[in-house]
């Protein structure tokens, strides 16, 4: 890692090699190349898939400079597969259409403002035929959650399933940083965290980042666990000192930064009251606290509030991002939570 400190491409190659994240493409090309006859091609594919475990064990032993005599079963090659156990067929256009039609389009989350499940007496049908009676179209069944573009939407928009899924993905990175922390310096570890961890946290964060702190705490604890591992900190290390040493934003701070940068792209309205000296964004009228958790309300609201402490309107996007980051790092956890509420 020190040898390739100035070469980012070589650094990532070294990281992938240390964490066994390399993906070789040579085997797939070999499988796609047909032999002289179709029978030989199919036998080649069967031979590969029936000996994946044996080949994986061989690679591990070779990497650790160990011999096959320590594990005699590694050298056993399965040759008892029959010809008809695996087959490759040409892609059929009608088959692709059938697969697309078989996707789960018969379920809907049915979001309601009162938080109650939809009545069982209501029947929703995805109608696509021309028959007025005796229709055989599929019924749209209610579902508690549905996945769309990698984000789990629940029927109450509380974001608990999505937060739980993200927490699991972040905690899987603990093994990666347990390996890298012995060969990388702290700045390199933080860079890897931004690439592997923060990219997961900030995906579509403008949609779910305003959820209650009692829900968001699960993801924040997963983030802190990764930061403690990469920085050799104990389990009960203070959270404030952890974020100061790593210079990483919390999940809520990432949400605020994202919506402020999106709000900064919107032109300031010019038809404002003539008696007002400063320009502000007009926030939408929200009658419920639930509606105030989303970016449509929090974007202009937080932008107007933070503009009182640091000037953002006249800054370019890069300078605005830098100013927002530096200001958020000076705020405590409780100050951030109170800063979001009217």
C-alpha positions as CSV (number, residue, x, y, z in Angstrom):
1,X,0.0,0.0,0.0
2,X,2.8,2.4,0.7
3,X,4.5,1.5,-2.5
4,X,1.4,2.6,-4.5
5,X,0.5,5.5,-2.3
6,X,0.4,8.0,-5.2
7,X,-1.2,5.6,-7.7
8,X,-4.9,5.3,-7.0
9,X,-5.5,2.5,-9.6
10,X,-2.7,0.4,-8.2
11,X,-4.0,1.0,-4.6
12,X,-7.4,-0.4,-5.5
13,X,-5.8,-3.4,-7.2
14,X,-3.9,-4.1,-4.0
15,X,-7.0,-3.6,-1.8
16,X,-9.0,-6.1,-3.9
17,X,-6.2,-8.6,-3.7
18,X,-6.0,-8.3,0.1
19,X,-9.7,-8.6,0.6
20,X,-10.2,-11.3,-2.1
21,X,-12.5,-9.0,-4.1
22,X,-10.9,-9.7,-7.5
23,X,-13.2,-10.9,-10.2
24,X,-11.4,-12.8,-13.0
25,X,-13.1,-13.0,-16.4
26,X,-11.0,-15.7,-18.0
27,X,-13.1,-18.6,-16.8
28,X,-16.3,-17.1,-18.2
29,X,-14.7,-16.5,-21.6
30,X,-13.6,-20.2,-21.6
31,X,-17.1,-21.3,-20.9
32,X,-18.6,-19.2,-23.6
33,X,-16.2,-20.5,-26.3
34,X,-17.9,-23.4,-27.9
35,X,-16.0,-26.6,-28.7
36,X,-16.0,-28.6,-31.9
37,X,-19.4,-30.1,-31.1
38,X,-22.3,-29.2,-28.9
39,X,-21.8,-32.3,-26.8
40,X,-18.2,-31.3,-25.9
41,X,-19.3,-27.7,-25.1
42,X,-22.0,-28.9,-22.7
43,X,-19.6,-31.4,-21.1
44,X,-17.1,-28.6,-20.5
45,X,-19.7,-26.5,-18.8
46,X,-20.9,-29.4,-16.6
47,X,-17.3,-30.2,-15.6
48,X,-16.7,-26.6,-14.5
49,X,-19.8,-26.3,-12.3
50,X,-19.4,-29.7,-10.8
51,X,-15.9,-28.9,-9.6
52,X,-16.2,-25.3,-8.4
53,X,-15.6,-26.3,-4.7
54,X,-12.5,-28.3,-5.6
55,X,-11.1,-25.5,-7.7
56,X,-11.7,-22.9,-5.0
57,X,-9.9,-25.1,-2.4
58,X,-7.0,-25.4,-4.8
59,X,-6.7,-21.7,-5.2
60,X,-6.8,-21.1,-1.5
61,X,-4.1,-23.7,-0.8
62,X,-1.9,-22.3,-3.6
63,X,-2.3,-18.8,-2.2
64,X,-1.2,-20.0,1.3
65,X,1.7,-22.0,-0.2
66,X,0.2,-25.3,1.1
67,X,0.3,-28.7,-0.5
68,X,-2.7,-30.8,-1.5
69,X,-1.5,-33.6,0.7
70,X,-2.9,-31.7,3.7
71,X,-6.4,-32.0,2.2
72,X,-6.6,-35.2,0.1
73,X,-10.2,-34.6,-0.8
74,X,-9.3,-31.5,-2.7
75,X,-7.8,-33.4,-5.6
76,X,-11.0,-35.4,-6.2
77,X,-12.6,-34.3,-9.5
78,X,-16.2,-35.1,-10.1
79,X,-16.5,-36.8,-13.5
80,X,-19.8,-38.7,-12.9
81,X,-22.1,-35.9,-14.3
82,X,-24.3,-36.9,-17.2
83,X,-24.8,-35.0,-20.4
84,X,-28.4,-34.0,-19.8
85,X,-27.8,-32.5,-16.4
86,X,-27.0,-29.0,-17.8
87,X,-27.8,-27.4,-21.1
88,X,-27.3,-24.0,-22.8
89,X,-30.0,-22.9,-25.2
90,X,-30.3,-19.9,-27.5
91,X,-32.2,-16.9,-26.2
92,X,-35.8,-16.9,-27.3
93,X,-37.6,-13.5,-27.7
94,X,-40.9,-14.9,-26.5
95,X,-39.2,-16.4,-23.4
96,X,-37.9,-13.0,-22.5
97,X,-41.3,-11.5,-22.8
98,X,-42.8,-14.2,-20.6
99,X,-40.1,-13.5,-18.0
100,X,-40.9,-9.8,-18.0
101,X,-44.6,-10.5,-17.7
102,X,-44.0,-12.8,-14.7
103,X,-42.4,-10.0,-12.7
104,X,-44.2,-9.1,-9.4
105,X,-46.7,-6.5,-10.7
106,X,-49.6,-7.9,-8.7
107,X,-48.6,-6.2,-5.4
108,X,-48.9,-2.7,-4.1
109,X,-47.9,-1.1,-0.8
110,X,-51.0,1.0,-0.7
111,X,-49.7,3.9,1.3
112,X,-52.3,5.5,3.6
113,X,-52.0,8.7,5.5
114,X,-53.8,7.3,8.6
115,X,-51.3,4.5,9.0
116,X,-54.0,1.8,8.9
117,X,-54.0,-1.2,6.5
118,X,-56.2,-1.0,3.4
119,X,-59.7,-2.4,3.9
120,X,-60.1,-6.0,2.9
121,X,-63.4,-5.2,1.1
122,X,-61.6,-3.2,-1.6
123,X,-60.5,-5.3,-4.6
124,X,-58.0,-3.8,-7.1
125,X,-57.5,-5.5,-10.4
126,X,-54.8,-4.8,-13.0
127,X,-57.3,-4.8,-15.9
128,X,-55.8,-5.2,-19.4
129,X,-58.5,-7.2,-21.2
130,X,-61.5,-6.0,-23.1
131,X,-64.1,-8.1,-21.2
132,X,-66.5,-6.2,-19.0
133,X,-67.7,-9.4,-17.2
134,X,-65.9,-12.6,-16.2
135,X,-62.6,-10.8,-16.3
136,X,-59.6,-13.1,-15.6
137,X,-57.0,-10.3,-15.0
138,X,-54.7,-10.4,-12.0
139,X,-55.7,-8.9,-8.7
140,X,-53.4,-6.4,-7.1
141,X,-52.7,-7.7,-3.6
142,X,-51.7,-5.4,-0.8
143,X,-48.1,-5.7,0.5
144,X,-46.4,-4.2,3.5
145,X,-43.2,-3.4,1.6
146,X,-41.9,-3.3,-2.0
147,X,-38.4,-2.8,-3.4
148,X,-37.9,-0.2,-6.1
149,X,-34.5,0.8,-7.5
150,X,-32.8,-0.7,-4.5
151,X,-34.9,1.1,-1.9
152,X,-37.4,-0.7,0.3
153,X,-40.7,1.2,0.5
154,X,-43.0,0.3,3.3
155,X,-46.7,1.0,3.3
156,X,-46.3,3.7,6.0
157,X,-43.1,5.3,4.7
158,X,-41.4,4.8,8.1
159,X,-38.3,3.4,6.2
160,X,-37.6,0.7,8.9
161,X,-37.1,-2.1,6.3
162,X,-34.8,0.0,4.2
163,X,-32.7,1.1,7.3
164,X,-32.4,-2.5,8.4
165,X,-31.2,-3.6,4.9
166,X,-28.6,-0.8,4.8
167,X,-27.4,-1.6,8.3
168,X,-26.7,-5.2,7.2
169,X,-24.8,-4.1,4.1
170,X,-22.7,-1.7,6.1
171,X,-21.8,-4.3,8.8
172,X,-20.6,-6.7,6.1
173,X,-17.7,-4.2,5.5
174,X,-16.3,-4.9,9.0
175,X,-14.3,-7.9,7.6
176,X,-12.9,-5.8,4.8
177,X,-11.6,-3.1,7.2
178,X,-10.3,-5.7,9.7
179,X,-8.0,-6.9,6.9
180,X,-7.0,-3.5,5.5
181,X,-6.3,-1.7,8.8
182,X,-3.1,-3.6,9.2
183,X,-1.6,-2.6,5.9
184,X,-3.1,0.9,5.2
185,X,-2.6,4.2,6.9
186,X,-5.6,6.1,8.4
187,X,-6.1,8.4,5.4
188,X,-6.2,5.5,3.0
189,X,-8.7,3.7,5.2
190,X,-11.0,6.7,5.3
191,X,-10.8,6.9,1.5
192,X,-11.8,3.3,1.2
193,X,-14.6,3.9,3.6
194,X,-15.9,6.7,1.4
195,X,-15.8,4.4,-1.6
196,X,-17.4,1.3,0.0
197,X,-19.4,2.5,2.9
198,X,-20.5,6.1,2.4
199,X,-21.6,5.3,-1.2
200,X,-24.1,2.8,0.3
201,X,-25.3,5.3,3.0
202,X,-25.8,8.2,0.6
203,X,-27.7,6.3,-2.1
204,X,-31.2,7.9,-2.3
205,X,-30.6,9.4,1.1
206,X,-32.7,12.4,0.2
207,X,-35.7,10.1,0.2
208,X,-35.3,8.3,3.6
209,X,-32.7,10.5,5.4
210,X,-35.4,12.5,7.3
211,X,-36.9,9.5,9.1
212,X,-37.1,9.7,12.9
213,X,-33.9,9.3,14.9
214,X,-35.2,6.3,16.7
215,X,-35.3,4.6,13.2
216,X,-32.1,6.0,11.9
217,X,-30.0,5.0,15.0
218,X,-29.7,1.4,13.7
219,X,-27.8,2.6,10.6
220,X,-25.7,5.1,12.6
221,X,-24.6,2.3,15.0
222,X,-23.6,0.2,12.0
223,X,-21.6,3.1,10.6
224,X,-19.9,3.7,14.0
225,X,-19.0,0.0,14.2
226,X,-17.1,0.2,10.9
227,X,-15.4,3.4,11.9
228,X,-14.3,1.9,15.2
229,X,-12.9,-1.2,13.4
230,X,-10.9,0.7,10.9
231,X,-9.4,3.1,13.5
232,X,-8.6,0.4,16.1
233,X,-11.0,1.8,18.7
234,X,-12.7,-0.1,21.5
235,X,-16.4,-1.0,21.4
236,X,-17.4,1.8,23.9
237,X,-15.2,4.6,22.4
238,X,-17.0,8.0,22.6
239,X,-18.9,8.8,19.4
240,X,-18.0,12.5,19.3
241,X,-14.3,11.7,19.4
242,X,-14.7,9.0,16.8
243,X,-16.2,11.3,14.2
244,X,-13.7,14.0,15.0
245,X,-10.7,11.7,14.5
246,X,-12.0,10.1,11.3
247,X,-13.5,13.4,10.0
248,X,-16.5,11.6,8.7
249,X,-20.1,12.9,8.6
250,X,-22.9,11.1,10.4
251,X,-25.8,9.7,8.5
252,X,-28.0,12.6,9.4
253,X,-25.3,15.1,8.4
254,X,-25.0,13.3,5.0
255,X,-28.7,13.8,4.6
256,X,-28.6,17.5,5.4
257,X,-25.6,18.0,3.1
258,X,-27.3,16.2,0.2
259,X,-30.6,18.1,0.3
260,X,-28.8,21.4,0.8
261,X,-26.7,20.8,-2.3
262,X,-29.8,19.9,-4.3
263,X,-31.6,23.0,-3.0
264,X,-28.5,25.1,-4.0
265,X,-29.1,24.1,-7.7
266,X,-32.6,25.6,-7.7
267,X,-32.7,29.3,-8.7
268,X,-33.7,31.7,-6.0
269,X,-37.3,33.0,-6.6
270,X,-37.3,36.7,-7.6
271,X,-41.0,37.6,-7.0
272,X,-40.5,38.1,-3.2
273,X,-41.9,40.8,-1.0
274,X,-40.2,44.2,-1.6
275,X,-39.8,44.9,2.1
276,X,-37.7,41.8,2.7
277,X,-34.0,42.5,2.4
278,X,-32.7,39.0,2.2
279,X,-33.7,36.4,-0.4
280,X,-35.1,33.1,0.9
281,X,-36.6,29.9,-0.5
282,X,-40.4,29.5,0.0
283,X,-41.0,26.3,1.9
284,X,-44.2,24.4,1.2
285,X,-47.0,24.4,3.8
286,X,-47.1,21.2,5.8
287,X,-49.8,20.6,8.3
288,X,-48.4,17.4,9.8
289,X,-45.1,16.6,11.4
290,X,-44.8,13.5,9.2
291,X,-44.8,15.6,6.0
292,X,-42.0,17.8,7.5
293,X,-39.6,14.8,7.5
294,X,-39.1,14.9,3.7
295,X,-36.7,16.8,1.5
296,X,-39.4,19.0,-0.1
297,X,-40.0,20.7,3.2
298,X,-36.5,20.3,4.8
299,X,-34.6,21.5,1.8
300,X,-35.7,25.2,1.7
301,X,-36.3,25.2,5.5
302,X,-32.7,24.2,6.4
303,X,-31.2,26.2,3.6
304,X,-32.8,29.4,4.9
305,X,-31.7,28.6,8.4
306,X,-28.1,27.7,7.6
307,X,-27.8,30.8,5.4
308,X,-28.0,32.9,8.6
309,X,-24.7,31.4,9.8
310,X,-22.7,31.0,6.5
311,X,-23.4,32.6,3.1
312,X,-24.3,30.0,0.5
313,X,-26.2,31.8,-2.2
314,X,-23.2,33.4,-3.9
315,X,-21.0,30.3,-3.7
316,X,-20.2,27.9,-6.5
317,X,-21.2,24.2,-6.0
318,X,-17.7,23.1,-4.8
319,X,-17.3,26.0,-2.4
320,X,-20.9,25.4,-1.1
321,X,-20.2,21.7,-0.5
322,X,-17.0,22.6,1.4
323,X,-18.7,25.3,3.5
324,X,-21.7,23.0,4.4
325,X,-19.3,20.2,5.4
326,X,-17.2,22.3,7.7
327,X,-20.3,23.9,9.3
328,X,-22.0,20.5,10.0
329,X,-18.8,19.1,11.6
330,X,-19.0,21.8,14.2
331,X,-22.5,20.8,15.3
332,X,-23.3,18.2,17.9
333,X,-25.8,15.3,17.6
334,X,-28.6,17.1,19.5
335,X,-27.9,20.3,17.7
336,X,-28.4,18.6,14.3
337,X,-31.7,17.1,15.4
338,X,-33.0,20.4,16.7
339,X,-31.7,22.2,13.6
340,X,-34.1,20.1,11.4
341,X,-37.3,20.9,13.3
342,X,-39.3,24.1,13.0
